[in-house]
Amino acid sequence: MRSAASEDALLHIVSAYLATLPREEVASLPESSRPVRLARPEDIAALNVQIARDELMFSGEEKVASLLREMVTVLSEATHRLAQFSVEAQLLAPPRDGRHSGS
């Protein structure tokens, strides 16, 4: 994820990760934590928040809790990378009023 060069590349990486999760394990997750198709980069952050909430509230089987923790770790890293893209875009964008910095 750290080497993803764009939001679309990151979206592809996260989608590929979610596709590797065994169906029977995904079925054991709380319904709100079951991965859905990620259509936009913003969906990564939204899923991260939902799974983090579910992980904090979960009190069931350790195998499910472990999967939730893994997913939170992966999605948190992806969300962090999305934030980096946003900062990079702001730093590379020309000034809005057309003036150069320091003027």
KOLGU-4560 file (N, C-alpha, C; in nm, 3 decimals, padded with zeros to 5 digits):
<recs>
<n_xx: 00.082 n_yy: -00.119 n_zz: 00.000 ca_xx: 00.000 ca_yy: 00.000 ca_zz: 00.000 c_xx: 00.087 c_yy: 00.126 c_zz: 00.000 mol: A seq: 1 type: MET>
<n_xx: 00.197 n_yy: 00.118 n_zz: 00.068 ca_xx: 00.285 ca_yy: 00.234 ca_zz: 00.075 c_xx: 00.341 c_yy: 00.271 c_zz: -00.061 mol: A seq: 2 type: ARG>
<n_xx: 00.351 n_yy: 00.174 n_zz: -00.149 ca_xx: 00.408 ca_yy: 00.201 ca_zz: -00.281 c_xx: 00.300 c_yy: 00.237 c_zz: -00.384 mol: A seq: 3 type: SER>
<n_xx: 00.174 n_yy: 00.237 n_zz: -00.344 ca_xx: 00.068 ca_yy: 00.273 ca_zz: -00.438 c_xx: 00.091 c_yy: 00.416 c_zz: -00.487 mol: A seq: 4 type: ALA>
<n_xx: 00.088 n_yy: 00.433 n_zz: -00.619 ca_xx: 00.119 ca_yy: 00.563 ca_zz: -00.678 c_xx: -00.003 c_yy: 00.652 c_zz: -00.697 mol: A seq: 5 type: ALA>
<n_xx: -00.123 n_yy: 00.596 n_zz: -00.675 ca_xx: -00.244 ca_yy: 00.675 ca_zz: -00.694 c_xx: -00.356 c_yy: 00.618 c_zz: -00.607 mol: A seq: 6 type: SER>
<n_xx: -00.461 n_yy: 00.697 n_zz: -00.593 ca_xx: -00.578 ca_yy: 00.649 ca_zz: -00.519 c_xx: -00.639 c_yy: 00.527 c_zz: -00.586 mol: A seq: 7 type: GLU>
<n_xx: -00.642 n_yy: 00.527 n_zz: -00.718 ca_xx: -00.699 ca_yy: 00.412 ca_zz: -00.790 c_xx: -00.616 c_yy: 00.286 c_zz: -00.766 mol: A seq: 8 type: ASP>
<n_xx: -00.484 n_yy: 00.301 n_zz: -00.764 ca_xx: -00.398 ca_yy: 00.185 ca_zz: -00.737 c_xx: -00.422 c_yy: 00.133 c_zz: -00.596 mol: A seq: 9 type: ALA>
<n_xx: -00.437 n_yy: 00.224 n_zz: -00.502 ca_xx: -00.465 ca_yy: 00.185 ca_zz: -00.364 c_xx: -00.599 c_yy: 00.114 c_zz: -00.354 mol: A seq: 10 type: LEU>
<n_xx: -00.698 n_yy: 00.167 n_zz: -00.423 ca_xx: -00.830 ca_yy: 00.105 ca_zz: -00.423 c_xx: -00.822 c_yy: -00.038 c_zz: -00.476 mol: A seq: 11 type: LEU>
<n_xx: -00.743 n_yy: -00.058 n_zz: -00.580 ca_xx: -00.723 ca_yy: -00.192 ca_zz: -00.637 c_xx: -00.656 c_yy: -00.284 c_zz: -00.535 mol: A seq: 12 type: HIS>
<n_xx: -00.554 n_yy: -00.236 n_zz: -00.466 ca_xx: -00.482 ca_yy: -00.316 ca_zz: -00.368 c_xx: -00.574 c_yy: -00.358 c_zz: -00.254 mol: A seq: 13 type: ILE>
<n_xx: -00.651 n_yy: -00.264 n_zz: -00.202 ca_xx: -00.741 ca_yy: -00.294 ca_zz: -00.090 c_xx: -00.851 c_yy: -00.391 c_zz: -00.136 mol: A seq: 14 type: VAL>
<n_xx: -00.903 n_yy: -00.368 n_zz: -00.254 ca_xx: -01.006 ca_yy: -00.460 ca_zz: -00.307 c_xx: -00.951 c_yy: -00.600 c_zz: -00.323 mol: A seq: 15 type: SER>
<n_xx: -00.827 n_yy: -00.610 n_zz: -00.370 ca_xx: -00.763 ca_yy: -00.741 ca_zz: -00.386 c_xx: -00.744 c_yy: -00.808 c_zz: -00.250 mol: A seq: 16 type: ALA>
<n_xx: -00.703 n_yy: -00.732 n_zz: -00.150 ca_xx: -00.689 ca_yy: -00.787 ca_zz: -00.014 c_xx: -00.823 c_yy: -00.843 c_zz: 00.034 mol: A seq: 17 type: TYR>
<n_xx: -00.927 n_yy: -00.762 n_zz: 00.023 ca_xx: -01.059 ca_yy: -00.806 ca_zz: 00.071 c_xx: -01.106 c_yy: -00.931 c_zz: -00.002 mol: A seq: 18 type: LEU>
<n_xx: -01.071 n_yy: -00.943 n_zz: -00.129 ca_xx: -01.111 ca_yy: -01.060 ca_zz: -00.208 c_xx: -01.039 c_yy: -01.187 c_zz: -00.162 mol: A seq: 19 type: ALA>
<n_xx: -00.926 n_yy: -01.172 n_zz: -00.093 ca_xx: -00.852 ca_yy: -01.290 ca_zz: -00.045 c_xx: -00.909 c_yy: -01.347 c_zz: 00.084 mol: A seq: 20 type: THR>
<n_xx: -00.996 n_yy: -01.272 n_zz: 00.150 ca_xx: -01.051 ca_yy: -01.320 ca_zz: 00.278 c_xx: -01.143 c_yy: -01.439 c_zz: 00.252 mol: A seq: 21 type: LEU>
<n_xx: -01.122 n_yy: -01.547 n_zz: 00.326 ca_xx: -01.206 ca_yy: -01.667 ca_zz: 00.306 c_xx: -01.354 c_yy: -01.637 c_zz: 00.330 mol: A seq: 22 type: PRO>
<n_xx: -01.438 n_yy: -01.684 n_zz: 00.240 ca_xx: -01.583 ca_yy: -01.657 ca_zz: 00.248 c_xx: -01.643 c_yy: -01.699 c_zz: 00.381 mol: A seq: 23 type: ARG>
<n_xx: -01.600 n_yy: -01.814 n_zz: 00.433 ca_xx: -01.659 ca_yy: -01.861 ca_zz: 00.559 c_xx: -01.621 c_yy: -01.770 c_zz: 00.675 mol: A seq: 24 type: GLU>
<n_xx: -01.501 n_yy: -01.712 n_zz: 00.670 ca_xx: -01.461 ca_yy: -01.618 ca_zz: 00.775 c_xx: -01.536 c_yy: -01.486 c_zz: 00.762 mol: A seq: 25 type: GLU>
<n_xx: -01.553 n_yy: -01.439 n_zz: 00.639 ca_xx: -01.629 ca_yy: -01.316 ca_zz: 00.615 c_xx: -01.773 c_yy: -01.334 c_zz: 00.663 mol: A seq: 26 type: VAL>
<n_xx: -01.829 n_yy: -01.452 n_zz: 00.639 ca_xx: -01.966 ca_yy: -01.478 ca_zz: 00.682 c_xx: -01.981 c_yy: -01.475 c_zz: 00.833 mol: A seq: 27 type: ALA>
<n_xx: -01.872 n_yy: -01.498 n_zz: 00.906 ca_xx: -01.879 ca_yy: -01.497 ca_zz: 01.052 c_xx: -01.864 c_yy: -01.356 c_zz: 01.111 mol: A seq: 28 type: SER>
<n_xx: -01.830 n_yy: -01.259 n_zz: 01.028 ca_xx: -01.816 ca_yy: -01.121 ca_zz: 01.075 c_xx: -01.952 c_yy: -01.060 c_zz: 01.105 mol: A seq: 29 type: LEU>
<n_xx: -01.955 n_yy: -00.958 n_zz: 01.192 ca_xx: -02.080 ca_yy: -00.884 ca_zz: 01.206 c_xx: -02.123 c_yy: -00.834 c_zz: 01.068 mol: A seq: 30 type: PRO>
<n_xx: -02.251 n_yy: -00.835 n_zz: 01.041 ca_xx: -02.299 ca_yy: -00.799 ca_zz: 00.908 c_xx: -02.246 c_yy: -00.664 c_zz: 00.861 mol: A seq: 31 type: GLU>
<n_xx: -02.237 n_yy: -00.567 n_zz: 00.949 ca_xx: -02.191 ca_yy: -00.433 ca_zz: 00.910 c_xx: -02.043 c_yy: -00.428 c_zz: 00.877 mol: A seq: 32 type: SER>
<n_xx: -01.968 n_yy: -00.533 n_zz: 00.910 ca_xx: -01.825 ca_yy: -00.539 ca_zz: 00.880 c_xx: -01.792 c_yy: -00.622 c_zz: 00.758 mol: A seq: 33 type: SER>
<n_xx: -01.890 n_yy: -00.681 n_zz: 00.700 ca_xx: -01.863 ca_yy: -00.763 ca_zz: 00.581 c_xx: -01.827 c_yy: -00.672 c_zz: 00.465 mol: A seq: 34 type: ARG>
<n_xx: -01.713 n_yy: -00.699 n_zz: 00.404 ca_xx: -01.667 ca_yy: -00.612 ca_zz: 00.295 c_xx: -01.768 c_yy: -00.604 c_zz: 00.181 mol: A seq: 35 type: PRO>
<n_xx: -01.779 n_yy: -00.484 n_zz: 00.130 ca_xx: -01.862 ca_yy: -00.459 ca_zz: 00.013 c_xx: -01.771 c_yy: -00.415 c_zz: -00.100 mol: A seq: 36 type: VAL>
<n_xx: -01.824 n_yy: -00.405 n_zz: -00.218 ca_xx: -01.744 ca_yy: -00.359 ca_zz: -00.332 c_xx: -01.705 c_yy: -00.213 c_zz: -00.308 mol: A seq: 37 type: ARG>
<n_xx: -01.578 n_yy: -00.186 n_zz: -00.320 ca_xx: -01.527 ca_yy: -00.050 ca_zz: -00.302 c_xx: -01.530 c_yy: 00.019 c_zz: -00.438 mol: A seq: 38 type: LEU>
<n_xx: -01.613 n_yy: 00.120 n_zz: -00.452 ca_xx: -01.626 ca_yy: 00.189 ca_zz: -00.580 c_xx: -01.539 c_yy: 00.314 c_zz: -00.588 mol: A seq: 39 type: ALA>
<n_xx: -01.512 n_yy: 00.376 n_zz: -00.473 ca_xx: -01.434 ca_yy: 00.501 ca_zz: -00.471 c_xx: -01.332 c_yy: 00.493 c_zz: -00.358 mol: A seq: 40 type: ARG>
<n_xx: -01.225 n_yy: 00.568 n_zz: -00.368 ca_xx: -01.126 ca_yy: 00.568 ca_zz: -00.260 c_xx: -01.187 c_yy: 00.603 c_zz: -00.124 mol: A seq: 41 type: PRO>
<n_xx: -01.285 n_yy: 00.690 n_zz: -00.121 ca_xx: -01.349 ca_yy: 00.729 ca_zz: 00.005 c_xx: -01.415 c_yy: 00.611 c_zz: 00.074 mol: A seq: 42 type: GLU>
<n_xx: -01.452 n_yy: 00.509 n_zz: -00.003 ca_xx: -01.514 ca_yy: 00.390 ca_zz: 00.054 c_xx: -01.419 c_yy: 00.316 c_zz: 00.148 mol: A seq: 43 type: ASP>
<n_xx: -01.288 n_yy: 00.330 n_zz: 00.125 ca_xx: -01.189 ca_yy: 00.266 ca_zz: 00.211 c_xx: -01.200 c_yy: 00.322 c_zz: 00.352 mol: A seq: 44 type: ILE>
<n_xx: -01.202 n_yy: 00.454 n_zz: 00.363 ca_xx: -01.210 ca_yy: 00.518 ca_zz: 00.494 c_xx: -01.342 c_yy: 00.486 c_zz: 00.564 mol: A seq: 45 type: ALA>
<n_xx: -01.451 n_yy: 00.486 n_zz: 00.488 ca_xx: -01.581 ca_yy: 00.455 ca_zz: 00.547 c_xx: -01.584 c_yy: 00.312 c_zz: 00.601 mol: A seq: 46 type: ALA>
<n_xx: -01.531 n_yy: 00.218 n_zz: 00.525 ca_xx: -01.526 ca_yy: 00.079 ca_zz: 00.571 c_xx: -01.435 c_yy: 00.067 c_zz: 00.693 mol: A seq: 47 type: LEU>
<n_xx: -01.324 n_yy: 00.140 n_zz: 00.692 ca_xx: -01.232 ca_yy: 00.138 ca_zz: 00.805 c_xx: -01.303 c_yy: 00.182 c_zz: 00.934 mol: A seq: 48 type: ASN>
<n_xx: -01.377 n_yy: 00.291 n_zz: 00.926 ca_xx: -01.448 ca_yy: 00.341 ca_zz: 01.044 c_xx: -01.549 c_yy: 00.238 c_zz: 01.093 mol: A seq: 49 type: VAL>
<n_xx: -01.625 n_yy: 00.180 n_zz: 01.001 ca_xx: -01.727 ca_yy: 00.083 ca_zz: 01.041 c_xx: -01.666 c_yy: -00.040 c_zz: 01.107 mol: A seq: 50 type: GLN>
<n_xx: -01.560 n_yy: -00.092 n_zz: 01.047 ca_xx: -01.499 ca_yy: -00.213 ca_zz: 01.103 c_xx: -01.430 c_yy: -00.181 c_zz: 01.235 mol: A seq: 51 type: ILE>
<n_xx: -01.370 n_yy: -00.064 n_zz: 01.247 ca_xx: -01.309 ca_yy: -00.025 ca_zz: 01.375 c_xx: -01.414 c_yy: -00.018 c_zz: 01.485 mol: A seq: 52 type: ALA>
<n_xx: -01.530 n_yy: 00.037 n_zz: 01.454 ca_xx: -01.640 ca_yy: 00.041 ca_zz: 01.553 c_xx: -01.681 c_yy: -00.100 c_zz: 01.593 mol: A seq: 53 type: ARG>
<n_xx: -01.700 n_yy: -00.184 n_zz: 01.492 ca_xx: -01.742 ca_yy: -00.321 ca_zz: 01.521 c_xx: -01.637 c_yy: -00.396 c_zz: 01.602 mol: A seq: 54 type: ASP>
<n_xx: -01.512 n_yy: -00.373 n_zz: 01.569 ca_xx: -01.403 ca_yy: -00.440 ca_zz: 01.641 c_xx: -01.401 c_yy: -00.399 c_zz: 01.788 mol: A seq: 55 type: GLU>
<n_xx: -01.423 n_yy: -00.272 n_zz: 01.814 ca_xx: -01.427 ca_yy: -00.224 ca_zz: 01.953 c_xx: -01.543 c_yy: -00.282 c_zz: 02.032 mol: A seq: 56 type: LEU>
<n_xx: -01.655 n_yy: -00.304 n_zz: 01.965 ca_xx: -01.775 ca_yy: -00.354 ca_zz: 02.033 c_xx: -01.784 c_yy: -00.506 c_zz: 02.035 mol: A seq: 57 type: MET>
<n_xx: -01.698 n_yy: -00.574 n_zz: 01.961 ca_xx: -01.710 ca_yy: -00.718 ca_zz: 01.945 c_xx: -01.669 c_yy: -00.792 c_zz: 02.071 mol: A seq: 58 type: PHE>
<n_xx: -01.750 n_yy: -00.891 n_zz: 02.108 ca_xx: -01.719 ca_yy: -00.971 ca_zz: 02.226 c_xx: -01.738 c_yy: -01.120 c_zz: 02.199 mol: A seq: 59 type: SER>
<n_xx: -01.723 n_yy: -01.158 n_zz: 02.075 ca_xx: -01.746 ca_yy: -01.298 ca_zz: 02.038 c_xx: -01.619 c_yy: -01.378 c_zz: 02.023 mol: A seq: 60 type: GLY>
<n_xx: -01.624 n_yy: -01.472 n_zz: 01.933 ca_xx: -01.518 ca_yy: -01.569 ca_zz: 01.908 c_xx: -01.385 c_yy: -01.501 c_zz: 01.873 mol: A seq: 61 type: GLU>
<n_xx: -01.276 n_yy: -01.553 n_zz: 01.928 ca_xx: -01.143 ca_yy: -01.493 ca_zz: 01.908 c_xx: -01.101 c_yy: -01.493 c_zz: 01.761 mol: A seq: 62 type: GLU>
<n_xx: -01.138 n_yy: -01.595 n_zz: 01.687 ca_xx: -01.102 ca_yy: -01.601 ca_zz: 01.545 c_xx: -01.163 c_yy: -01.484 c_zz: 01.469 mol: A seq: 63 type: LYS>
<n_xx: -01.286 n_yy: -01.450 n_zz: 01.500 ca_xx: -01.354 ca_yy: -01.337 ca_zz: 01.435 c_xx: -01.290 c_yy: -01.206 c_zz: 01.482 mol: A seq: 64 type: VAL>
<n_xx: -01.263 n_yy: -01.196 n_zz: 01.611 ca_xx: -01.198 ca_yy: -01.075 ca_zz: 01.664 c_xx: -01.063 c_yy: -01.053 c_zz: 01.599 mol: A seq: 65 type: ALA>
<n_xx: -00.990 n_yy: -01.160 n_zz: 01.576 ca_xx: -00.859 ca_yy: -01.151 ca_zz: 01.512 c_xx: -00.872 c_yy: -01.101 c_zz: 01.368 mol: A seq: 66 type: SER>
<n_xx: -00.971 n_yy: -01.149 n_zz: 01.296 ca_xx: -00.993 ca_yy: -01.104 ca_zz: 01.159 c_xx: -01.032 c_yy: -00.956 c_zz: 01.157 mol: A seq: 67 type: LEU>
<n_xx: -01.116 n_yy: -00.916 n_zz: 01.249 ca_xx: -01.153 ca_yy: -00.774 ca_zz: 01.258 c_xx: -01.030 c_yy: -00.688 c_zz: 01.284 mol: A seq: 68 type: LEU>
<n_xx: -00.943 n_yy: -00.731 n_zz: 01.374 ca_xx: -00.820 ca_yy: -00.655 ca_zz: 01.404 c_xx: -00.732 c_yy: -00.645 c_zz: 01.280 mol: A seq: 69 type: ARG>
<n_xx: -00.719 n_yy: -00.757 n_zz: 01.208 ca_xx: -00.638 ca_yy: -00.756 ca_zz: 01.086 c_xx: -00.696 c_yy: -00.658 c_zz: 00.985 mol: A seq: 70 type: GLU>
<n_xx: -00.826 n_yy: -00.662 n_zz: 00.967 ca_xx: -00.890 ca_yy: -00.573 ca_zz: 00.870 c_xx: -00.873 c_yy: -00.426 c_zz: 00.910 mol: A seq: 71 type: MET>
<n_xx: -00.887 n_yy: -00.398 n_zz: 01.039 ca_xx: -00.867 ca_yy: -00.260 ca_zz: 01.087 c_xx: -00.724 c_yy: -00.215 c_zz: 01.059 mol: A seq: 72 type: VAL>
<n_xx: -00.629 n_yy: -00.302 n_zz: 01.080 ca_xx: -00.488 ca_yy: -00.268 ca_zz: 01.055 c_xx: -00.467 c_yy: -00.235 c_zz: 00.907 mol: A seq: 73 type: THR>
<n_xx: -00.516 n_yy: -00.320 n_zz: 00.820 ca_xx: -00.498 ca_yy: -00.299 ca_zz: 00.676 c_xx: -00.571 c_yy: -00.173 c_zz: 00.630 mol: A seq: 74 type: VAL>
<n_xx: -00.695 n_yy: -00.158 n_zz: 00.671 ca_xx: -00.773 ca_yy: -00.043 ca_zz: 00.627 c_xx: -00.724 c_yy: 00.087 c_zz: 00.687 mol: A seq: 75 type: LEU>
<n_xx: -00.670 n_yy: 00.082 n_zz: 00.808 ca_xx: -00.612 ca_yy: 00.203 ca_zz: 00.868 c_xx: -00.489 c_yy: 00.247 c_zz: 00.790 mol: A seq: 76 type: SER>
<n_xx: -00.407 n_yy: 00.152 n_zz: 00.751 ca_xx: -00.289 ca_yy: 00.184 ca_zz: 00.670 c_xx: -00.332 c_yy: 00.242 c_zz: 00.535 mol: A seq: 77 type: GLU>
<n_xx: -00.434 n_yy: 00.186 n_zz: 00.475 ca_xx: -00.484 ca_yy: 00.238 ca_zz: 00.347 c_xx: -00.542 c_yy: 00.378 c_zz: 00.364 mol: A seq: 78 type: ALA>
<n_xx: -00.614 n_yy: 00.401 n_zz: 00.472 ca_xx: -00.670 ca_yy: 00.534 ca_zz: 00.498 c_xx: -00.559 c_yy: 00.636 c_zz: 00.519 mol: A seq: 79 type: THR>
<n_xx: -00.455 n_yy: 00.595 n_zz: 00.588 ca_xx: -00.338 ca_yy: 00.682 ca_zz: 00.607 c_xx: -00.276 c_yy: 00.717 c_zz: 00.472 mol: A seq: 80 type: HIS>
<n_xx: -00.265 n_yy: 00.619 n_zz: 00.384 ca_xx: -00.208 ca_yy: 00.644 ca_zz: 00.251 c_xx: -00.297 c_yy: 00.739 c_zz: 00.171 mol: A seq: 81 type: ARG>
<n_xx: -00.429 n_yy: 00.726 n_zz: 00.186 ca_xx: -00.520 ca_yy: 00.820 ca_zz: 00.120 c_xx: -00.496 c_yy: 00.962 c_zz: 00.169 mol: A seq: 82 type: LEU>
<n_xx: -00.474 n_yy: 00.977 n_zz: 00.298 ca_xx: -00.446 ca_yy: 01.109 ca_zz: 00.354 c_xx: -00.317 c_yy: 01.165 c_zz: 00.295 mol: A seq: 83 type: ALA>
<n_xx: -00.219 n_yy: 01.080 n_zz: 00.275 ca_xx: -00.093 ca_yy: 01.125 ca_zz: 00.214 c_xx: -00.116 c_yy: 01.176 c_zz: 00.073 mol: A seq: 84 type: GLN>
<n_xx: -00.201 n_yy: 01.108 n_zz: -00.003 ca_xx: -00.233 ca_yy: 01.155 ca_zz: -00.138 c_xx: -00.296 c_yy: 01.295 c_zz: -00.132 mol: A seq: 85 type: PHE>
<n_xx: -00.384 n_yy: 01.316 n_zz: -00.036 ca_xx: -00.450 ca_yy: 01.445 ca_zz: -00.022 c_xx: -00.350 c_yy: 01.555 c_zz: 00.010 mol: A seq: 86 type: SER>
<n_xx: -00.259 n_yy: 01.528 n_zz: 00.101 ca_xx: -00.156 ca_yy: 01.626 ca_zz: 00.137 c_xx: -00.065 c_yy: 01.653 c_zz: 00.018 mol: A seq: 87 type: VAL>
<n_xx: -00.025 n_yy: 01.549 n_zz: -00.051 ca_xx: 00.061 ca_yy: 01.566 ca_zz: -00.169 c_xx: -00.009 c_yy: 01.652 c_zz: -00.274 mol: A seq: 88 type: GLU>
<n_xx: -00.137 n_yy: 01.630 n_zz: -00.295 ca_xx: -00.212 ca_yy: 01.707 ca_zz: -00.394 c_xx: -00.218 c_yy: 01.854 c_zz: -00.354 mol: A seq: 89 type: ALA>
<n_xx: -00.237 n_yy: 01.880 n_zz: -00.227 ca_xx: -00.241 ca_yy: 02.018 ca_zz: -00.179 c_xx: -00.106 c_yy: 02.086 c_zz: -00.195 mol: A seq: 90 type: GLN>
<n_xx: 00.000 n_yy: 02.014 n_zz: -00.167 ca_xx: 00.134 ca_yy: 02.072 ca_zz: -00.179 c_xx: 00.172 c_yy: 02.099 c_zz: -00.324 mol: A seq: 91 type: LEU>
<n_xx: 00.123 n_yy: 02.018 n_zz: -00.414 ca_xx: 00.158 ca_yy: 02.033 ca_zz: -00.555 c_xx: 00.063 c_yy: 02.125 c_zz: -00.632 mol: A seq: 92 type: LEU>
<n_xx: -00.050 n_yy: 02.160 n_zz: -00.572 ca_xx: -00.148 ca_yy: 02.244 ca_zz: -00.640 c_xx: -00.097 c_yy: 02.388 c_zz: -00.647 mol: A seq: 93 type: ALA>
<n_xx: -00.126 n_yy: 02.456 n_zz: -00.758 ca_xx: -00.089 ca_yy: 02.597 ca_zz: -00.767 c_xx: -00.173 c_yy: 02.680 c_zz: -00.670 mol: A seq: 94 type: PRO>
<n_xx: -00.122 n_yy: 02.794 n_zz: -00.627 ca_xx: -00.202 ca_yy: 02.880 ca_zz: -00.538 c_xx: -00.336 c_yy: 02.913 c_zz: -00.602 mol: A seq: 95 type: PRO>
<n_xx: -00.440 n_yy: 02.920 n_zz: -00.522 ca_xx: -00.575 ca_yy: 02.942 ca_zz: -00.575 c_xx: -00.593 c_yy: 03.080 c_zz: -00.637 mol: A seq: 96 type: ARG>
<n_xx: -00.528 n_yy: 03.182 n_zz: -00.580 ca_xx: -00.548 ca_yy: 03.317 ca_zz: -00.633 c_xx: -00.446 c_yy: 03.352 c_zz: -00.741 mol: A seq: 97 type: ASP>
<n_xx: -00.362 n_yy: 03.256 n_zz: -00.779 ca_xx: -00.268 ca_yy: 03.279 ca_zz: -00.887 c_xx: -00.138 c_yy: 03.345 c_zz: -00.845 mol: A seq: 98 type: GLY>
<n_xx: -00.129 n_yy: 03.388 n_zz: -00.718 ca_xx: -00.006 ca_yy: 03.451 ca_zz: -00.671 c_xx: 00.092 c_yy: 03.344 c_zz: -00.628 mol: A seq: 99 type: ARG>
<n_xx: 00.216 n_yy: 03.378 n_zz: -00.631 ca_xx: 00.321 ca_yy: 03.287 ca_zz: -00.585 c_xx: 00.333 c_yy: 03.299 c_zz: -00.434 mol: A seq: 100 type: HIS>
<n_xx: 00.374 n_yy: 03.191 n_zz: -00.370 ca_xx: 00.391 ca_yy: 03.196 ca_zz: -00.225 c_xx: 00.503 c_yy: 03.293 c_zz: -00.192 mol: A seq: 101 type: SER>
<n_xx: 00.486 n_yy: 03.361 n_zz: -00.080 ca_xx: 00.586 ca_yy: 03.457 ca_zz: -00.036 c_xx: 00.561 c_yy: 03.595 c_zz: -00.091 mol: A seq: 102 type: GLY>
<n_xx: 00.453 n_yy: 03.614 n_zz: -00.168 ca_xx: 00.424 ca_yy: 03.746 ca_zz: -00.224 c_xx: 00.342 c_yy: 03.828 c_zz: -00.128 mol: A seq: 103 type: SER>
</recs>
